[in-house]
Amino acid sequence: MIKTVEWTDEGVRVIDQRKLPHEEVYLLLRTPEEVAEAIRAMIVRGAPAIGVTAAFGLALGVKRSSALTVEELETEFEAFCQLMARARPTAVNLFWAIERMRRAWAEARRRNLPLPLLKEWVIQEARNIYREDIETNWRMAHHGATLIPDPARILTHCNTGALATAGGMGTALGVVRAAVLMGKRVHVYVDETRPFLQGARLTAWELLKERIPATLITDNMAGYMMYRGLVDCVLVGADRIAANGDVANKIGTYTLAILAKEHGIPFYVVAPISTLDLSIASGEHIPIEERPAIEVTHINGRPIAPEGIAVANPAFDITPHRYVTAIVTERGIARPPYPESLSALAAQPDVAQAPAAERALSGDAPPSGSS
Ligand code: MRU
């Protein structure tokens, strides 16, 4: 299994996604500041992976703190939360994870836990978030694979695999993996995904590693592939989904959705419930990250554009819900009208929760699976 991010005794261990596919390098992050920087610099990227890593970053801050009182640690913890929240703006999983860690903190305080136990409680919650992410991806993959015909030619965008999550299956790529496990014959068209090349570097790497048949294309080839009848469905992930089903995802997703509609191809979004932001009515309110110009003007550190040219680099776009055939979550598949189907799924109990016996802990750690 690809281990995107891991909690270790020394710190948070992450695979450096900037170096893939040529080098498989792991970094040990030892402070919340290093964790926040790794998220900002896209050493770790992908919405669920960002959430899990941020939770570990907060746990790390708490573990390493030399605060002598709970009150002192509380001030530090809140500063860590604010630091993490500034790392990247679009993926709501980041804010979801921070809020969950804040709730764990509040619960530990409510129980009047002494400092060492309070620390353990918060660390355990980060581990719960990690474990649940992996379980959630299996459930999403299982639901999503039922939508995949046999044989199927699937177009993907960005990286939605193990690298975009805590590890294991991934979101949209998890559906591909599950379809393969079910014996379906799939072929994946991998969009290179300019400017950061998550498709060419990361998705291609994951698929090759598992010998899943795949063909790399540049982003501007997608329309022609559809025109030639080579695509049966499009599978993408999401960084935030508004209450009406509008989807924020990697820049270029909107173009694919329009192309898919024009060609009568189903366009599926695969994302965990933690990617839903039902507090936002529609996509126009989702903050879109603008990233540095150098990601557009340079490839692998080499300039490809004349110096001084003005550059735009929005990292995400919004796909209006009318282009989305279905949204696959760990709790099932939502179809239009999304305001109803998404809120019904959000209201269901958390299927990633551990069995009751496992959750009946002594009170020295948060119940695993609490949300
Ligand atoms: O800028 P990135 O690489 O973090 O963007 C990632 C994506 O847009 C993914 O498609 C998204 O996070 C969903 S997949 C888990």
Residues whose N, C-alpha, C, O or C-beta is under 5 A from the ligand:
A	BS01	MRU	R45 G46 A47 P48 H157 C158 N159 T160 A164 T171 Q198 G237 A238 D239 N249 K250
